[in-house]
Structure formats: C-alpha cells, structure tokens
Amino acid sequence: MSAIIPTAEPFFFPGGRTGCLLIHGFTGAPKEMREMGEYLNQQGYSVLGVRLTGHATQ
C-alpha cells in the first residue's frame, strides 16, 4: 500500500446546504483545488475535495 503525500490529503470544509465537489486533474492531487475550496467555503458553500485512487501517493 502506498502512502499519501502529506500535502495532498482530501479535504472537507463545512458550510451551507449547497455543496461543491472538487475533483483534481489526471496527474493532480487535492492540494491543487484547496485554494478554490477555501474561496467557495467563504462564499457559504460546503466543499469536498477528493483524492482519486492512486493519485498523490509515494
């Protein structure tokens, strides 16, 4: 089993009833979407940034 790179963990920012699902690109990781997730959360959205299987591992 591969370890997840520490800065590439999935994230969840609780907010309002409307949510956003952020999915990174083919060679990416959740950390690429974190800033967008923080912005959307500040606008009142709940935000989930996922890590696709096999991505961002060592």
C-alpha positions as CSV (number, residue, x, y, z in Angstrom):
1,M,0.0,0.0,0.0
2,S,1.3,3.4,-0.9
3,A,1.4,6.3,1.5
4,I,-0.5,9.6,0.6
5,I,1.8,12.6,0.2
6,P,1.1,14.7,3.4
7,T,0.2,17.9,1.5
8,A,-2.2,16.0,-0.9
9,E,-4.8,14.8,1.5
10,P,-8.5,15.2,0.7
11,F,-10.4,18.0,2.5
12,F,-13.9,19.0,3.6
13,F,-15.0,22.5,4.6
14,P,-18.5,22.5,6.1
15,G,-20.7,25.4,5.1
16,G,-24.2,25.8,3.9
17,R,-26.7,23.3,2.5
18,T,-25.3,23.7,-1.1
19,G,-22.1,21.8,-1.7
20,C,-19.3,21.7,-4.2
21,L,-17.4,18.6,-5.2
22,L,-13.8,19.4,-6.4
23,I,-12.0,16.8,-8.4
24,H,-8.4,17.2,-9.4
25,G,-7.0,16.5,-12.9
26,F,-5.5,13.3,-14.2
27,T,-2.0,13.9,-12.8
28,G,-3.1,16.1,-9.9
29,A,-4.0,16.0,-6.2
30,P,-6.5,17.7,-3.9
31,K,-3.9,20.3,-2.9
32,E,-4.4,21.9,-6.3
33,M,-8.0,22.6,-5.5
34,R,-7.7,23.6,-1.9
35,E,-7.5,27.4,-2.5
36,M,-10.6,27.2,-4.7
37,G,-12.3,25.2,-1.9
38,E,-11.4,27.8,0.7
39,Y,-12.8,30.5,-1.5
40,L,-16.1,28.7,-2.2
41,N,-16.4,27.9,1.5
42,Q,-16.0,31.6,2.4
43,Q,-18.9,32.2,-0.1
44,G,-21.1,29.9,2.0
45,Y,-20.7,26.5,0.3
46,S,-19.8,23.2,1.8
47,V,-16.8,21.9,-0.1
48,L,-15.4,18.4,-0.5
49,G,-12.0,17.9,-2.3
50,V,-11.4,14.3,-3.1
51,R,-8.3,12.3,-3.9
52,L,-8.7,9.8,-6.7
53,T,-7.4,6.3,-6.1
54,G,-3.7,6.0,-6.9
55,H,-3.0,9.8,-7.1
56,A,-0.7,11.7,-4.8
57,T,1.0,8.6,-3.4
58,Q,4.6,7.7,-2.8
